[in-house]
Each structure stands twice: as C-alpha cells, then as structure tokens.
Amino acid sequence: MLVLAVALGAAAWWWFAREMPRRERERAIASEAAAKQAERADSLYRWRDAAGNLHVDQEPPKGVKYERISRTPQDGIEVDGNRD
C-alpha cells in the first residue's frame, strides 16, 4: 500500500511539474492579449484626411498616419471654462 502511495505521489509530481510551466505560459499569453484588447478598447484614433478634415474614430485608419488618444481623462486635470 505504501509503495502504491509513493508511486501515485511521484506520478502526481511528474504530471504537475510538466503541466504547470505550460499553463503559466498560456496564462501569460492570455494576460498580454487581454491587456492589449483593454488598451485598444480605451482608445480613440485621430487623424486628418487629404482635405485637412479632422476625424476621430474607434478603429485606426489604414494607410494614414494617426494618433491614438485615451478615452479616459488623466487624473489631476481640471477643466475650467472661465478665462481671463
């Protein structure tokens, strides 16, 4: 019985030693993809067309130089409409 328990313990150790690094890599890849998707979801894209008109959209334009801007305001910025 003791030999069986030791064999099962060794088999479990071997299985988890093999699986854990692979799962860790998969989680890291998924985490990177989620971070990129979240960053893109929080972004707007601003560019000017050939006529000089300003465009802002959720999708980046193809073949045109654009600027990525964040939808969320930065902390510490206060908007005041009074100008002297």
C-alpha positions as CSV (number, residue, x, y, z in Angstrom):
1,M,0.0,0.0,0.0
2,L,2.9,2.3,0.9
3,V,4.5,1.6,-2.5
4,L,1.3,2.5,-4.3
5,A,1.0,5.8,-2.4
6,V,4.6,6.7,-3.2
7,A,4.1,5.8,-6.9
8,L,0.9,7.9,-7.0
9,G,2.7,10.8,-5.3
10,A,5.6,10.5,-7.8
11,A,3.1,10.4,-10.8
12,A,1.3,13.4,-9.5
13,W,4.5,15.3,-9.0
14,W,5.6,14.4,-12.5
15,W,2.3,15.4,-14.0
16,F,2.1,18.8,-12.3
17,A,5.8,19.6,-12.9
18,R,5.1,19.1,-16.6
19,E,1.7,20.9,-16.7
20,M,2.4,24.0,-14.6
21,P,5.0,25.7,-16.8
22,R,2.8,25.2,-19.8
23,R,-0.2,26.6,-18.1
24,E,1.8,29.5,-16.7
25,R,2.9,30.4,-20.3
26,E,-0.7,30.2,-21.5
27,R,-1.8,32.5,-18.8
28,A,0.9,35.0,-19.6
29,I,0.0,35.0,-23.3
30,A,-3.7,35.4,-22.4
31,S,-2.9,38.2,-20.0
32,E,-0.9,40.1,-22.6
33,A,-3.8,39.7,-25.2
34,A,-6.3,40.9,-22.6
35,A,-4.2,43.9,-21.8
36,K,-3.8,44.9,-25.5
37,Q,-7.5,44.5,-26.0
38,A,-8.3,46.6,-23.0
39,E,-5.9,49.3,-24.1
40,R,-7.4,49.3,-27.6
41,A,-11.0,49.4,-26.1
42,D,-10.0,52.6,-24.2
43,S,-8.5,54.3,-27.3
44,L,-9.8,56.6,-30.0
45,Y,-7.8,57.4,-33.1
46,R,-7.4,60.9,-34.5
47,W,-6.2,61.8,-38.0
48,R,-6.6,64.3,-40.8
49,D,-7.6,63.3,-44.3
50,A,-6.2,64.7,-47.6
51,A,-8.5,67.7,-47.4
52,G,-7.3,68.5,-43.8
53,N,-10.5,67.4,-42.1
54,L,-10.1,66.0,-38.6
55,H,-11.5,62.6,-38.0
56,V,-11.9,60.7,-34.7
57,D,-12.9,57.0,-34.7
58,Q,-12.8,53.8,-32.7
59,E,-10.8,52.0,-35.4
60,P,-7.4,53.1,-36.7
61,P,-7.3,54.2,-40.3
62,K,-5.4,52.1,-42.8
63,G,-2.6,53.8,-44.7
64,V,-2.9,57.1,-42.9
65,K,-0.7,58.5,-40.0
66,Y,-2.9,58.7,-36.9
67,E,-2.6,59.5,-33.2
68,R,-4.0,57.2,-30.5
69,I,-5.8,59.1,-27.7
70,S,-7.3,57.8,-24.5
71,R,-11.0,58.0,-23.8
72,T,-10.4,58.3,-20.0
73,P,-9.2,61.7,-18.7
74,Q,-5.9,61.9,-16.8
75,D,-6.1,62.3,-13.0
76,G,-5.5,65.8,-11.8
77,I,-6.7,67.7,-14.8
78,E,-9.3,70.3,-14.0
79,V,-11.5,71.8,-16.7
80,D,-12.5,75.4,-16.1
81,G,-14.5,77.4,-18.6
82,N,-13.6,80.8,-17.1
83,R,-10.8,82.6,-19.0
84,D,-9.3,85.9,-18.1
